[in-house]
Amino acid sequence: MAPNMWEQTEEMAKKHDADSSTWLKLANDEDKAVVVFLGEPYPREVSFVDGKYVPFDDAVKAAGHKGSLRVAYNVAVYETGDVRVLEQGVMFFKDLVRVREKYGLEKWAFEVQRHGAAKDPKTTYSILPERQLSAEERKDFETLVLLDLPKLYAGEAEAQPAVEAVPEGPIDPKLATAIVTQLKAMPRQAVDRFLEQFSIKRIKDLPAAQWERAKAFVESLVAEFDAPATTAAEVDPFA
């Protein structure tokens, strides 16, 4: 059977879009890339407001929004040498610090893989050493021109990763269950703060449009309550 040229062209368009992007995108479950970390991390304290990340300043704080940490990295795609921006949260940074201490980021190419479907708040990313770099490879990667991350975030808003549209109405039950699972592992104090932040009494009442903001907020709670302990409650907010 002759190849479907519509399908072939669509795949070529996807590849062209990925190759020309400033961002390293791992959009779907099991997506992965082998990269070399370059330069220094660029941390930003942000808040998720109206479908996008904005700097967490006094005005945003006064409006009742909470901050979370996002960290950007210059990475080189191992196979092509193309420099991309990889942005992740605080949990990824903690994992990367451990990897750096054990292996040394400048000595290895690492496989970064996504575990979780699009919009899944329980999505995680693994970092595994893929191959040790030769002296010649290390020299080649060290000569690559890095992207100016502060300038990129400050002056190129159009280069920000696109935020997926979300449906109206309450959050999907599967997403609500994922948030419940994370919050149940924390003290009641964290649960109360989540409910107060989104002006709800039950997790399943969270508006679907707030899921990205909720994901970022839960991530900040996880970072704060690093050694969680559950407590009893008279009213079950997870019901």
Secondary structure, DSSP 8 states (H G I E B T S, - for coil): ----HHHHHHHHHHHHHHHH-SB----STT-EEEEEEEEEEEEEEEEEETTEEEE--HHHHHTT---EEEEEEEEEETTT--EEEEEEEHHHHHHHHHHHHHH-GGGEEEEEEEES-TT-TT-EEEEEEEEE--HHHHHHHHTS----HHHHHHH-GGGS-------SSB--HHHHHHHHHHHHTS-HHHHHHHHHHTT-SSGGGSBGGGHHHHHHHHHHHHHH-SS------SS-TT-
